[in-house]
Amino acid sequence: MLFTDFHTHNMSAPAGSAIVSLPLEILLSPETFEPSDGASYSAGIHPWWTDGDVDRMFVGLSALVRHPQVVALGECGLDRLRGASLELQCAIFERQVEMASAQSLPVTIHCVRAFGELLRLHKRLKPATVWTVHGFRGGPQLARQLLTAGMDLSFGLHHNAESLRITPEHRRHFETDDSGVSLAEVLRAAGL
Ligand SMILES: [Zn+2]
């Protein structure tokens, strides 16, 4: 079975093997986006960037989400430990979910200590496209809640083995994120 690296910040990942999350500089200056042939990207306003020039980020993002090689919106979401207030983060996230729905793009979620809010938002917004929680390290109880709500999960090198086990194969992804390890190592750690 062939796996795609579901979420990485490695801009030189071989084309076709990964979904590369675009850095802040490209969001702020989308004209500098130089996609590699055959590569796939995601673009989104990271919760950590929400205390920056968000208006300008949205201008960049609305151009990037129309690019045919941008296949997902993200990472975006909620982080209780960094970025703007959770209230503002929710508003910025909600706007991105609307963009994702309008462009029929799935959403890659970054969520730190805000899963209650995330579940509430999912229930209220009833998004038209799938949300995948990336870098999921939570236990099986939280995994089950997210899966039941309709969200998919993406696992990195460090993850809860039981959460991985209970996630149906077609709703389970693997990623290297910013770890620097190879996807093969992640898959090995997952017992694949
Ligand atoms: Zn990431």
Residues whose N, C-alpha, C, O or C-beta is under 5 A from the ligand:
A	BS01	ZN	D177
